[in-house]
Amino acid sequence: RHPIERAISTFNYLQIAHWEPEYRPEMQGWTVEQYATSDVIEDNWMTRQLVHVDSSTPLNMGHLQLAMDVIRRKVFVGLMSRFEESLERFGAIF
């Protein structure tokens, strides 16, 4: 999914997902712009996932290079816009 679409989805989710540890009831009155300029917004989530670095660690160009290497060598990508087709491809490979 596009990073901005994902960020907006996360913003909407965190306003209602009271069962999640990241739930932020104070966000219920926020605008997307307030979320985008806050310290709550994700910071390079995909890069952090790929290189196993938590949000308290500042990222550098080494992290970016490692993430790009992981994608080149190990990632199989599906598209939300072609969800059913992507699932079929995953099923055929795995």
N, C-alpha and C positions, 0 to 999 in steps of 0.2 A: 504494500500500500504506500501511497505517497506520504512522505513524512509529515506534511501539514495536515493531511486528512487524518493520519494516526494521532497527531497531537490534539486535534479538535475532538476526536473520538475519546481520547483519554480524559480530556477536560470534562466532557459531558459525563463520562462514566464515574469519575472521581467525585462528582457532585451528588451521586445517588447511591453508590456502592457501599453502604454502611457496613457490609460484611468484610470489606477489604481493609487491611492494616493501613493502606495509603489513603483511606477515605478522609476527605477534608470538607466537613459540613460548612465551614466558613466560605467555601468557594461557591456556594449556591447563589450568592448575589453578584458574583464576578462576571465580567465580560471576558470574551476570548482575549482581548487586548491586555486586560489585567493579568490573565493567566500567562500570556506569552512573555510579559515583562517581569514576572515574579520569579522567586527562587524555587518554586514548586515544579515548574515545567521540566520535562526531561532534558537531559543534556547529552546529546549524541548517543541515544539509547542503543542503536544497532551496533555502533562501534564498540561500546562497552560490553555488550553481549558477546560479540565475536572475539574480543581479546581478554575477557574475564576480568574486567576492571570495574570496581564499584563507583558510585557517584561522588564519593569523597576524594577520589584521586583525580588530579588534573590530567587531561589528555594532552599528548604531544604528537608530533609528526611520526614518531616511532610507532605509536598505537595505531595511527591511521594506516601506515604502511603494512603493519601486521594484519589489520582487519582486511585490507585489500588483498593481501596474499591468501588469507583464509577463504575469501570469496572466490578467488581465482582457482584454488585447489579443491575446495570442499563443498561448495554450496550449490544446491539444486533449487531453483527459484520457480515458484508458482505465482500466478496473478489472480488477485481478488476479482478482477473484471472477467476472468475466465476460470472461475473457481472449479466448476465441474470438470472441465478439461484438465486442469492442473491436478485434481485428485486422481483422475484416471491415469495420468502420467506417473504420479507418485506410486500408485498401485502397481503399475507395470514394472517399475524399476525396483521397488522395495518389496 
